[in-house]
Amino acid sequence: MRSIRVSRTYLAALHDLLAFGHTRFGRAVVDEKRKRISDVIRNVLAVYPTIGGFDESHGIHFHAVSGTPFVLLYDFDEAELRIHLVIHRRANRSSVDVANIDWR
């Protein structure tokens, strides 16, 4: 099983996206979306990381989280799954700069 590492950029983006959802849809909906994302990372991507698509221009994988408006951007090797960022499915991926992901 791969270990899972998430960037600070991912954590900040997730916080912002869920905070926006909290004001519009309430805590229960946000908690359910957070759980879906977590479950996909742990139970799907860590085990089957090639299930998502691959963005050649960025050299990064992506996976839309079912039942949410979110897409995870990630990469992996045999030992580790690295979650770079979460974006809204309508966001323009071409504006994402993976060189600016904060891993501290």
Backbone as CSV, one residue per row, in Angstrom:
resi,resn,N_x,N_y,N_z,CA_x,CA_y,CA_z,C_x,C_y,C_z
1,MET,0.846,-1.189,0.000,0.000,0.000,0.000,0.886,1.246,0.000
2,ARG,0.568,2.193,-0.844,1.314,3.445,-0.910,1.026,4.319,0.303
3,SER,2.048,5.036,0.751,1.801,6.075,1.742,1.165,7.252,0.998
4,ILE,0.523,8.120,1.752,-0.182,9.256,1.167,0.406,10.534,1.741
5,ARG,0.752,11.441,0.846,1.252,12.753,1.268,0.419,13.810,0.571
6,VAL,-0.006,14.818,1.312,-0.782,15.916,0.729,-0.005,17.218,0.891
7,SER,-0.095,18.070,-0.096,0.618,19.347,-0.055,-0.151,20.356,0.787
8,ARG,0.563,21.373,1.212,-0.093,22.487,1.901,-1.037,23.206,0.939
9,THR,-0.660,23.226,-0.317,-1.504,23.857,-1.341,-2.843,23.137,-1.422
10,TYR,-2.806,21.803,-1.409,-4.041,21.008,-1.404,-4.884,21.343,-0.180
11,LEU,-4.256,21.339,1.007,-4.999,21.593,2.243,-5.649,22.974,2.233
12,ALA,-4.939,23.981,1.748,-5.494,25.339,1.690,-6.642,25.417,0.688
13,ALA,-6.455,24.790,-0.473,-7.513,24.808,-1.492,-8.752,24.062,-1.001
14,LEU,-8.543,22.912,-0.366,-9.678,22.151,0.169,-10.427,22.977,1.210
15,HIS,-9.700,23.608,2.094,-10.316,24.453,3.113,-11.173,25.553,2.468
16,ASP,-10.605,26.232,1.467,-11.331,27.327,0.808,-12.579,26.823,0.083
17,LEU,-12.447,25.722,-0.641,-13.596,25.172,-1.367,-14.699,24.728,-0.414
18,LEU,-14.323,24.067,0.670,-15.332,23.587,1.623,-15.939,24.733,2.421
19,ALA,-15.159,25.762,2.717,-15.704,26.934,3.420,-16.769,27.612,2.567
20,PHE,-16.508,27.713,1.276,-17.497,28.285,0.370,-18.768,27.429,0.381
21,GLY,-18.600,26.117,0.325,-19.743,25.208,0.358,-20.502,25.262,1.669
22,HIS,-19.785,25.483,2.760,-20.424,25.532,4.074,-21.431,26.671,4.141
23,THR,-21.062,27.820,3.615,-21.979,28.964,3.671,-23.189,28.752,2.764
24,ARG,-23.021,27.988,1.703,-24.128,27.786,0.752,-24.971,26.554,1.054
25,PHE,-24.331,25.475,1.546,-25.029,24.192,1.661,-25.092,23.625,3.071
26,GLY,-24.309,24.162,3.988,-24.359,23.711,5.368,-23.310,22.663,5.717
27,ARG,-23.165,22.438,7.003,-22.141,21.561,7.541,-22.294,20.112,7.091
28,ALA,-23.484,19.594,7.072,-23.686,18.180,6.718,-23.202,17.889,5.301
29,VAL,-23.495,18.769,4.376,-23.059,18.574,2.987,-21.540,18.649,2.897
30,VAL,-20.950,19.628,3.564,-19.494,19.780,3.549,-18.819,18.551,4.163
31,ASP,-19.335,18.079,5.272,-18.753,16.892,5.912,-18.832,15.674,4.996
32,GLU,-19.931,15.540,4.279,-20.091,14.415,3.352,-19.100,14.523,2.193
33,LYS,-18.900,15.716,1.658,-17.933,15.918,0.557,-16.511,15.644,1.042
34,ARG,-16.181,16.122,2.239,-14.860,15.879,2.813,-14.610,14.380,2.958
35,LYS,-15.614,13.650,3.426,-15.480,12.205,3.588,-15.300,11.513,2.238
36,ARG,-16.055,11.928,1.237,-15.908,11.340,-0.103,-14.490,11.527,-0.630
37,ILE,-13.975,12.739,-0.489,-12.623,13.025,-0.959,-11.610,12.152,-0.230
38,SER,-11.719,12.106,1.067,-10.805,11.292,1.874,-10.885,9.815,1.490
39,ASP,-12.092,9.313,1.315,-12.276,7.905,0.936,-11.664,7.608,-0.431
40,VAL,-11.838,8.514,-1.381,-11.262,8.319,-2.716,-9.738,8.291,-2.632
41,ILE,-9.172,9.200,-1.875,-7.708,9.231,-1.742,-7.204,7.925,-1.126
42,ARG,-7.791,7.529,-0.001,-7.311,6.338,0.731,-7.654,5.025,0.040
43,ASN,-8.879,4.900,-0.439,-9.365,3.605,-0.901,-9.330,3.390,-2.410
44,VAL,-9.147,4.449,-3.160,-9.111,4.317,-4.617,-7.734,4.712,-5.159
45,LEU,-7.373,5.975,-4.994,-6.136,6.454,-5.615,-4.877,5.823,-5.033
46,ALA,-4.845,5.598,-3.740,-3.654,4.972,-3.137,-3.472,3.543,-3.640
47,VAL,-4.566,2.898,-4.003,-4.512,1.507,-4.466,-4.458,1.425,-5.994
48,TYR,-5.258,2.251,-6.666,-5.367,2.226,-8.129,-5.091,3.618,-8.706
49,PRO,-3.879,4.106,-8.595,-3.613,5.492,-8.993,-3.752,5.774,-10.488
50,THR,-3.721,4.753,-11.300,-3.848,4.983,-12.746,-5.304,5.106,-13.183
51,ILE,-6.231,5.004,-12.243,-7.656,5.096,-12.571,-8.013,6.480,-13.117
52,GLY,-7.294,7.489,-12.706,-7.567,8.841,-13.176,-6.968,9.089,-14.548
53,GLY,-7.238,10.244,-15.083,-6.651,10.630,-16.354,-5.259,11.202,-16.153
54,PHE,-4.593,11.466,-17.258,-3.257,12.052,-17.191,-3.224,13.303,-18.055
55,ASP,-2.796,14.411,-17.469,-2.691,15.683,-18.164,-1.248,15.825,-18.656
56,GLU,-1.057,15.583,-19.940,0.288,15.607,-20.541,0.960,16.973,-20.370
57,SER,0.199,18.039,-20.494,0.799,19.369,-20.445,1.375,19.708,-19.072
58,HIS,0.803,19.121,-18.019,1.290,19.377,-16.667,2.085,18.202,-16.101
59,GLY,1.996,17.056,-16.760,2.681,15.874,-16.255,2.112,15.392,-14.938
60,ILE,0.781,15.482,-14.804,0.129,15.139,-13.537,-1.173,14.393,-13.812
61,HIS,-1.521,13.525,-12.897,-2.773,12.773,-13.000,-3.910,13.590,-12.394
62,PHE,-5.129,13.270,-12.822,-6.306,13.920,-12.248,-7.421,12.900,-12.106
63,HIS,-8.274,13.124,-11.113,-9.408,12.225,-10.879,-10.567,13.041,-10.323
64,ALA,-11.714,12.980,-10.999,-12.929,13.640,-10.525,-13.531,12.793,-9.404
65,VAL,-13.828,13.426,-8.291,-14.405,12.725,-7.147,-15.910,12.651,-7.329
66,SER,-16.416,11.454,-7.526,-17.839,11.228,-7.752,-18.679,11.822,-6.624
67,GLY,-19.782,12.445,-7.003,-20.693,13.014,-6.009,-20.228,14.350,-5.459
68,THR,-19.174,14.897,-6.052,-18.676,16.205,-5.642,-18.336,17.004,-6.904
69,PRO,-18.134,18.302,-6.745,-17.688,19.097,-7.894,-16.168,19.222,-7.964
70,PHE,-15.446,18.290,-7.328,-14.006,18.435,-7.164,-13.191,17.448,-7.981
71,VAL,-12.007,17.927,-8.374,-11.036,17.122,-9.101,-9.727,17.161,-8.323
72,LEU,-9.153,15.991,-8.099,-7.858,15.885,-7.423,-6.748,15.822,-8.462
73,LEU,-5.675,16.564,-8.233,-4.489,16.529,-9.074,-3.388,15.862,-8.262
74,TYR,-2.753,14.851,-8.834,-1.821,14.048,-8.053,-0.772,13.389,-8.936
75,ASP,0.252,12.858,-8.280,1.191,11.967,-8.937,1.515,10.847,-7.957
76,PHE,2.287,9.897,-8.414,2.550,8.733,-7.564,3.762,7.980,-8.070
77,ASP,4.270,7.141,-7.189,5.247,6.128,-7.561,4.878,4.875,-6.770
78,GLU,5.722,3.882,-6.778,5.375,2.630,-6.087,5.207,2.808,-4.579
79,ALA,5.897,3.788,-4.006,5.881,3.965,-2.555,4.884,5.006,-2.064
80,GLU,4.547,5.993,-2.903,3.820,7.148,-2.393,2.824,7.720,-3.400
81,LEU,1.674,8.153,-2.871,0.686,8.939,-3.611,0.813,10.364,-3.095
82,ARG,0.998,11.311,-4.000,1.168,12.713,-3.630,0.000,13.530,-4.188
83,ILE,-0.806,14.074,-3.293,-1.948,14.896,-3.692,-1.461,16.336,-3.770
84,HIS,-1.406,16.869,-4.980,-0.905,18.218,-5.203,-1.956,19.275,-4.903
85,LEU,-3.173,19.055,-5.425,-4.165,20.121,-5.396,-5.557,19.546,-5.594
86,VAL,-6.548,20.255,-5.098,-7.942,19.978,-5.407,-8.506,21.240,-6.038
87,ILE,-9.249,21.069,-7.126,-9.855,22.204,-7.823,-11.321,21.886,-8.106
88,HIS,-12.077,22.920,-8.380,-13.460,22.736,-8.812,-13.432,22.178,-10.231
89,ARG,-14.354,21.312,-10.557,-14.345,20.670,-11.881,-14.461,21.676,-13.024
90,ARG,-15.007,22.843,-12.755,-15.140,23.870,-13.797,-13.912,24.776,-13.894
91,ALA,-12.964,24.597,-12.989,-11.752,25.424,-13.017,-10.924,25.080,-14.250
92,ASN,-10.194,26.028,-14.714,-9.339,25.849,-15.873,-8.008,25.247,-15.409
93,ARG,-7.785,23.978,-15.718,-6.555,23.302,-15.301,-5.312,23.909,-15.952
94,SER,-5.482,24.576,-17.072,-4.311,25.130,-17.752,-3.648,26.226,-16.928
95,SER,-4.360,26.816,-15.980,-3.775,27.865,-15.146,-3.040,27.303,-13.926
96,VAL,-3.112,26.003,-13.715,-2.443,25.373,-12.576,-0.956,25.284,-12.868
97,ASP,-0.140,25.701,-11.909,1.317,25.596,-12.036,1.823,24.649,-10.957
98,VAL,2.077,23.427,-11.330,2.492,22.418,-10.336,3.850,22.737,-9.730
99,ALA,4.625,23.610,-10.351,5.915,24.012,-9.777,5.728,24.856,-8.526
100,ASN,4.537,25.442,-8.351,4.268,26.292,-7.194,3.542,25.570,-6.068
101,ILE,3.489,24.266,-6.086,2.848,23.507,-5.022,3.747,23.548,-3.787
102,ASP,3.161,23.868,-2.646,3.910,23.989,-1.391,3.852,22.652,-0.636
103,TRP,5.002,22.001,-0.515,5.091,20.703,0.169,5.670,20.818,1.580
104,ARG,5.928,22.013,2.068,6.507,22.132,3.415,5.617,21.560,4.471
